[in-house]
């Protein structure tokens, strides 16, 4: 019997599931060579795992931090890697 295989291309990218919503509380993990420090933060944009979004720190006792870019590691957690 014959088998016919037809390559198919999606006409558009399939949207990934949103892992972090805008305004959601997140944990910001700052990682470097041999260490990780985390602090509470707020997502300023929504995104899926692996995407880069803007977040800001909400650490107690300090004013709201300046926005920074972080990569979504998993729902509720973003990462900033130091060189």
N, C-alpha and C positions, 0 to 999 in steps of 0.2 A: 504494500500500500504506500501511497505517497503522503508526505507531510509537507505542508506549505507554511513557512514562517515569514511573517510580514513585519518588518521593523515599524514601530509606531513612536512618534514623537508627540509629547504633550504640547499643545499650542501655547500654554502659559505655565508658569511655575505654579506648583501646587502649594498653597499657603500652609505654613507650618502652624501647629497649635500654639496659641499664646501661652507662654509660661509665666510672664510677669505683666500685670496690667498697669496702666498709667495711674499714679497716685497710690499704688500698693506699697506697703512696708516691705523692705528687703534687707537682707544681711549683706553688707559690702565687705568682702574679704580681699585684703591687700596682701599679695604674696610676693616673696622675694627668694633669694637663694637660702633655703633652709629655715624659713619662717613664714608664718601667716598671722595676720592681725585682722580682727573683724570688728565691725561697728554697725549700728542700725542706720538705715537710710531709707530714702523714698525714691521710687521710680518716677522719672519725669516723662518717660515714654513707655509704650508697650512693646513686647517683643517675644520671640521664640528662643528656645535654647540655642546657644551659639551666636546669637545676634548681639551687636553692640548697641547699647542704649545710654541715655543720659540719666544720671542719678545724683542725689545729693545726700550728704551726711546729716543725721539727726541726733548726733551724740549729745547726751544731756550736759547741761552746763555751758554749752557753746552755741553761738548763733548758727542758724542753718547754713551749711557749707555751700561753697560755690559748686555749681554743677560740674560733674566729671563724666567721662565715658568709661563704661564697664561692660564686660561680656557676661551674658546670662549663662551661668553654669548649670542651674537647675531651677525649678520653680521656687521663688523666694530667695534665691542667692545669686549675686553677681560677683565677678572677680576683676580686680585690677592687678596686673602683673608689673612689678618693678624690674627694670633691667639689671 
